[in-house]
Amino acid sequence: MFEVNSIVQIIDPDHPWFPCLLVVEEDKGWGVLAYVLVPGSNTENDVGEMCLLFKNEQIAKVGEALVVHQPSEDAE
């Protein structure tokens, strides 16, 4: 239902992250694994991802990401 790199918005007003925007990393059929970037404090390139699972009914597609985050190899 949702494609990888789609930008989705949380539309469930009861979700604690409502109305955040996220990038879809994986479509699971019943929902998605999506992430939001979280800036770090150590360096200007210190960026992490917060990944969350959402049911299809909790989100709506609002666009496509033009640039996506590629985690560094040493972050894994």
C-alpha positions, 0 to 999 in steps of 0.5 A: 500500500505504501512505497519505500521512501514515501513521506507519510503523516500520522493522522491518528490524533491519539498517537503520541507523535501526531501529526509528525511526518516520517519516511517509509522504510518498509511496507509490511502490508498491514502497516509500515516501518517508518523513520524520522531523523533525529539530530545528534549533539556531537557533530554536525553529521551526527544524525540518527533514525527513530524507527516506528511501526504504524498501522495503515489506518494511522497514516496517510501518504503526503509525498515522496522523499527526494533525499533519504538518510543513508546510515553510515557503515560504522553506525551498525 
